[in-house]
Amino acid sequence: MSFFESDREVVITQPIPKNVAPSAVLAALHDHDRMLKLSPLVYKSESIPTSDPEVSSIAATKTATNDGPEMTLWYKVWEKVPWIGSISFTASFLNTEHGVKSTVQAPLGFRMSVVWMVIDDGPAGKSKILKEVCHLYANLLLMPFIASTFETTHRTMQDELFRQLSSGE
């Protein structure tokens, strides 16, 4: 990391509503198209093969997980970001036993590694929570905007996911 780069961890945790089965949340996390569409910033996404040159170069240097690229699904994503406009980036998704890992390589050197998990809330394990742990890496001057946008967007995504699952969507 250079002098002008910054990193930040953002953790977003919400209890899973009583009328939503934790298995339904896990299934939704494994539905990458659905997860991408939950973001109010995303207006287009498409899967891309691991043979794509852009994916191959990222996979060769990928350090967010030690999992093989053959298990990772890749997407080209387009977002409309406030004050910046339209951007596109590459995102990867890797399903795990308790959720999904995702990484993003975006313009201006922005990188992100996110883990979404369905986990027990407390020692008794009678209730479950959705926990999202994100590591953001960006230009020092852009970090406050990026972190704030990320947190607002991802809280909205979690709320919308629970709304959809509560209504049977």
N, C-alpha and C positions, 0 to 999 in steps of 0.2 A: 504494500500500500504506500502510495506516495504522500508527500507532505500535504497535498491539496485534496486528498481523499479522506472521507470520514466513514465510519461504520456505526450502525445503531441496531439494537435489538428491540423489536416491538412484539409484545405478547398480548393476544386478545383471547379472552376466555368467556364463555357463556354457558350457563346450564342448558342442557337439552330439555326442552319442554316435556312435561309428563305425558302429553298425548302424542309424542313422537318417539318411535322405537330407535334406540341407538343403532340397530342394524340398518335402518333406513338412512340414517345420517352417513354411515360408513359406505353404503351403496352409492349415495349421492356424491361423496368424495371421490369415489372410483369412476364416476361418470364425468370425464374431463370436459366434454362439451358443455354439460350443464354447469360445471364450476366456472368455466370461462364466461358463459352467458349471465351468470349471477353478477358479474362486475358491471356497474353502471357506466364504466368508461369504455368497455369493449364493444365495438360495433361490428367486428368481423374476426373470424378465426378459421384456420384450416389446418388439418393435420399434414405433416410433411414427413417423408420417408427418411430413415437414418442415412440413406445413401446421398441425400442432398448435401452439396458441398458446405453450406453454412452449418448444418448440423454436424457434419463430420469434423469440422475444425473446432467446434465447441466441445464435442464429445471427447476429442483427443486431449483437451486441456481441462475437462470438467473435474472440479475438486469438491463440489458440494456433497456428493455421495460417492461411495466406493462401489456402487452397483453397476453392473455391466450395461453398456448402451443398448444392448438387444432387449433389455427389459423396460427401457425408457421410451415413452411415447412423446413425440415432438410436435409442436404447433407453431405456426406463424400467427401472430396476434396483432390486430390493429386497435388502437385506443385513441379516443379523443380526450386529451388531457387539458384541464382548464389552464388558460393563459399561455399554453404551449402550442396546442393544436393537435393535429393527427401525427401519431408516431406508430411505428411497427417494430416488433421485436420477436425474438425466438424464446419459447418457453418449453420446458420439459416437465413431464409428470411421471412419477414412479409410484404405483400403488404399493402400500405396505399393509401389514396385518391390522394396524390400528388407524389407518388413514391414507395420506398421500404426501409425497415430497414433491416440491416443485422448485425449479430454478428459472431465472429470467436473465437474459443478456439483452440490454436495451441501449439506445443511443446515449451519447455523452458519458460512456463508461459506467452506466448504472448497472448493478448486479443485485440479484435478490435470491435468497434461498429460504423457502418456506416449508414448514412441516405442519400439516393439519392432522389432529389426532382426536379420536373419541376415547376418552379415558375416565376412570373412576373418579368421583369427587369425594374424597375423604377415605378413611380407612375401612369403613363398612362396605363401600362399593355399591350402595343401594341406589345412588343416582349417578348419572354420567354427565360429563361436560364436553364441549367442543373447545379444544385448545389449539390456537394457532401461534406458532413461534416463528418469527421472521427475522432474518439478518439482512439488513440493507447496507449496500456499499455504493457510495456516490461522491460526487464533488462536494467538498466542504460547504460551499456557498448554496448548493441546491438541496442539501440534506434536510433543512427544516421544512421546505415545501414538499419534498418527496415523502418524508416520514408522516407529515400531517395528512397528505393526500392518501397515502397507503392506509393509515389507521381509519380514516373516515370511510374510505371505499370498502375495506374489509369488514368493518362493523356492519355496513349496509349489506354486504354479501351474506354474512352470517344471519342477519335478521331475515333477509329474503329467503334463504334456504329453509329456515325454520317455518316461515310463513307458508312456503310451498308444501313442505312436508306435512304441516298441520292440516292443510286443506286437501291433502291427498294428491297433489300435482306430481 
